[in-house]
């Protein structure tokens, strides 16, 4: 897909994500908008049918569901039921019937371990397969993430890529205020992983980083992002919880549409 066409598709996905959260009156929109650029780039421009993806930051399920919709793997009716009674698509990915869902996720900190296990199994079976896992920065306060990283480095899992959506905000404040950490780069590098630090909203940087294959170790791509990018509560804690009012929805819709028409 040519870049211009992909940019149009990305904006269409953002509009659909906005509508889906508005009609379901759901929160967590901020974390969805901080990672949708990376999710769309990964799935449309990088991944093959053999590759596997795990969403560790389960509260950004909406961005992943919309990405699957943009691939034709989910339908509008599926998205219309998001986070409602008897839905196929709950607020955190779980259950049966969701395309490409390998594990029920969202209990933060478990994704890297699951991804590491899949990467090791792929290597032992000699499969030409890349494993991708998207995390939040807040979940790297979980010890299981570091255990998975140590395990992955020890086993030279160069078929594993961990993307960290580093928007600097978590449930009760900033990562700097809660655990004195605003950038994970130096900490992860010290463990021996190959780390790239990029603009998580620049699709060219995202694509280039993902194509930069490691030969010796797992890769960690730290996405410097803004929570609620492009929305009225961009970069604020409110974007972690609050749903949209009608006025806020219309304003965001106009803003994204204007970007699409440039």
NORQUIBEL-V488489 format. One record per residue. N is the residue number from 1. PHI is phi in whole degrees, -180 to 180 (NA if undefined). PSI is psi in whole degrees, -180 to 180 (* if undefined). Layout:
N&PHI&PSI  N&PHI&PSI
This chain:
1&NA&129  2&-68&155  3&-60&-42  4&-61&-44  5&-64&-39  6&-66&-41  7&-60&-40  8&-65&-42  9&-65&-39  10&-62&-44  11&-66&-37  12&-62&-40  13&-65&-39  14&-65&-40  15&-64&-40  16&-70&-37  17&-63&-43  18&-60&-48  19&-64&-42  20&-61&-45  21&-71&-36  22&-66&-48  23&-69&-26  24&-92&-5  25&56&43  26&-101&150  27&-90&-159  28&64&22  29&-69&-31  30&-59&-48  31&-68&-25  32&-71&-41  33&-77&-16  34&-82&-17  35&-119&-6  36&-66&-31  37&-61&-44  38&-69&-43  39&-63&-45  40&-67&-42  41&-63&-45  42&-59&-50  43&-76&-33  44&-92&-27  45&-119&-7  46&-126&-56  47&-68&145  48&-104&176  49&-66&-19  50&-85&-21  51&-75&163  52&-131&148  53&-129&139  54&-126&127  55&-93&104  56&-80&-38  57&-82&80  58&-61&-24  59&-71&-6  60&-101&32  61&-58&-37  62&-57&-44  63&-64&-37  64&-72&-42  65&-60&-43  66&-66&-35  67&-63&-44  68&-63&-38  69&-62&-42  70&-67&-21  71&-90&-2  72&82&12  73&-92&-15  74&-130&156  75&-109&167  76&-58&-39  77&-62&-35  78&-64&-46  79&-67&-34  80&-64&-23  81&-93&1  82&-48&126  83&61&27  84&-114&-180  85&-62&137  86&59&28  87&-78&154  88&-77&-22  89&-121&86  90&-74&173  91&-61&-29  92&-120&139  93&-62&121  94&-162&167  95&88&-167  96&-109&154  97&101&-12  98&-82&122  99&-59&138  100&67&14  101&-88&112  102&-95&-27  103&-145&148  104&-73&121  105&-127&171  106&125&-15  107&-77&97  108&-55&138  109&101&-9  110&-90&-24  111&-57&-49  112&-59&-38  113&-67&-44  114&-63&-42  115&-66&-40  116&-63&-41  117&-63&-42  118&-65&-39  119&-66&-42  120&-64&-43  121&-62&-41  122&-63&-40  123&-67&-42  124&-67&-31  125&-88&-1  126&58&43  127&-91&140  128&-84&80  129&-143&132  130&-102&142  131&-112&129  132&-121&140  133&-137&128  134&-106&124  135&-118&166  136&-93&163  137&-73&-34  138&-62&-34  139&-72&-11  140&-79&12  141&-88&-4  142&-88&133  143&-63&-29  144&-64&-29  145&-65&-43  146&-72&-35  147&-62&-42  148&-65&-38  149&-65&-46  150&-60&-45  151&-60&-45  152&-66&-40  153&-68&-43  154&-59&-40  155&-92&9  156&50&54  157&-82&75  158&-76&1  159&-98&13  160&-114&130  161&-126&123  162&-107&122  163&-102&132  164&-116&117  165&-79&93  166&-94&83  167&-97&-2  168&78&5  169&-128&144  170&-138&-170  171&-53&-36  172&-123&16  173&153&-159  174&-87&154  175&-64&-29  176&-67&-43  177&-73&-32  178&-87&-39  179&-139&21  180&54&46  181&-143&119  182&-114&-11  183&-150&121  184&-84&-5  185&-54&-55  186&-66&-35  187&-67&-44  188&-73&-38  189&-59&-37  190&-65&-18  191&-85&-12  192&104&7  193&-81&157  194&-85&118  195&-118&134  196&-121&136  197&-116&117  198&-137&170  199&-75&113  200&-75&1  201&-113&4  202&-101&107  203&-65&-28  204&-68&-44  205&-65&-40  206&-62&-48  207&-63&-44  208&-62&-41  209&-65&-41  210&-69&-29  211&-83&-11  212&-82&81  213&-70&137  214&-89&144  215&-99&-19  216&-119&-27  217&-146&166  218&-63&152  219&-104&144  220&-124&123  221&-111&115  222&-94&117  223&-94&109  224&-77&108  225&-128&173  226&-119&124  227&-67&129  228&72&30  229&-49&123  230&87&-2  231&-103&173  232&-66&-29  233&-106&34  234&-55&129  235&74&17  236&-120&159  237&-65&-29  238&-57&-30  239&-68&-13  240&-76&-28  241&-122&-41  242&-80&137  243&-76&177  244&-96&140  245&-79&169  246&-61&-42  247&-63&-43  248&-66&-38  249&-63&-47  250&-64&-41  251&-63&-45  252&-66&-39  253&-61&-45  254&-63&-40  255&-66&-45  256&-68&-40  257&-62&-40  258&-63&-38  259&-64&-38  260&-67&-30  261&-88&-4  262&-67&*
